[in-house]
Amino acid sequence: MPARPYTPAEILALESHLLHHGRYRDRMFLVAGVQVGYRVTEFLTWTVGQVLGPDGDIVREVTVTRALLKGGHGVRKRSVRSRRVVLNERARGVIRDYIASLDQIPPADQFLFQSRTGPNRPISRTQAHRILKGLCHECGIDATRISTHSLRKHFVRACYDASGHDLIKTQRVVQHASPLTTARYLESTQSELDDLVLGLGASVPIAAAVRPLALAS
């Protein structure tokens, strides 16, 4: 069963829960995850040095090298380029809050999403999956189709809506090879489809909808 995107209301509820319990690392993972659109295995490679600038503030863009991207170390690696993303103020804010919550600034080579087991290890994809599922259960949100891919799907939907439903721009932002791949990320509920059809009738002028019958001569 494919993952579904989060709704904006779910993200707010989950973030509020994490803030209440002082879980700044998990809040950073959730919120930054839906703001940058990296695949989770790429996202978890970030180090402190990649996000913290020489001025002590959070940088405005992050680049993941080709070797760490999907397909970047296989037979087709020459077709994969490094990926740069800009960090908006929402993403920068949660990263800033997380680092401020620590006793001291970590070294540059430390993984940002630090696992609590072992020296300098990022949380694994499996661990990230458990965090998201558990968080939904804690907040009473249906976790049936929630996975780490829900973060990227939320990002794709948000970009698509913000672009005025421009599929090509959205495809370029998420760097899919084809807009058909991007289209598969954009789920529609039956209610949305019904409203679309009902809205067509509402847009027809009354004068055009009702015309007198022509009398036979």
C-alpha positions, -999 to +999 in steps of 0.1 A: +000+000+000+016+033-011+024+060+014+001+090+016+011+126+022+004+143+055-023+170+056-013+205+068-035+200+099-016+168+108+018+184+105+007+212+129-008+187+154+024+165+153+047+195+156+027+209+186+029+175+203+067+173+198+072+208+211+052+201+242+074+171+250+107+189+241+115+165+212+134+189+191+153+164+170+121+146+159+104+180+153+133+190+131+131+157+112+093+161+106+092+197+097+124+200+077+115+168+060+083+182+045+101+215+036+130+202+016+117+171-003+148+150-001+143+112+000+148+101+036+180+082+030+195+113+014+181+136+042+196+115+070+231+120+056+232+157+066+259+167+090+261+197+113+287+212+091+264+212+061+237+232+079+257+255+102+275+283+085+308+300+096+287+329+111+270+304+135+236+307+117+218+281+096+228+281+059+203+289+032+210+259+010+223+224+013+239+201-013+240+163-012+267+148-033+259+124-061+273+093-043+247+098-015+217+102-038+194+075-052+212+058-080+244+078-074+266+048-069+252+023-093+258+015-130+239+046-140+257+070-116+269+092-144+233+103-151+228+114-115+239+148-104+244+162-069+213+178-056+210+213-041+180+225-022+173+259-006+162+260+030+132+283+037+128+300+070+105+272+083+132+246+078+160+269+090+140+277+121+135+241+133+172+233+127+182+264+146+159+254+175+173+219+176+209+230+178+200+256+204+184+229+226+218+210+228+243+215+256+269+225+231+273+229+194+283+195+179+314+191+157+309+197+120+313+161+111+285+149+134+253+137+118+225+162+123+199+135+129+220+118+156+210+083+167+211+077+205+229+044+199+265+042+189+291+070+183+282+095+156+255+075+137+224+089+121+191+074+128+183+047+103+155+047+078+138+019+099+142+040+130+128+071+112+098+050+101+091+039+137+094+075+149+068+087+124+044+058+130+047+061+167+041+098+166+009+094+147-004+069+172+005+093+201-016+120+184-045+098+173-037+101+136-043+072+112-009+058+106-020+030+081-003+046+051+023+068+069+059+061+062+091+081+057+080+087+021+050+106+034+074+135+040+084+137+004+049+133-008+037+161+014+065+183-001+055+174-037+018+183-030+028+216-013+050+226-043+023+217-068-003+238-049+021+267-044+030+267-081-006+271-092-007+234-102+022+236-125+033+200-130+065+208-149+078+233-122+070+207-095+088+180-114+119+202-117+119+211-080+118+175-069+141+164-098+120+135-111+131+122-145+095+125-158+064+145-149+045+112-150+064+102-118+055+135-102+019+130-111+018+097-093+027+116-061-004+138-064-033+119-048-068+132-051-097+122-027-131+112-041-145+143-024-120+166-043-130+150-076-167+153-068-163+190-059-144+196-092-173+182-112-199+200-092-180+232-096-182+230-134-220+234-133-217+263-109-195+282-134-220+282-162-240+315-165-277+310-160-286+328-192-264+304-211-278+273-193-314+280-200-324+288-236-360+290-250-370+263-274-372+273-311-408+272-324-414+250-354-423+271-385 
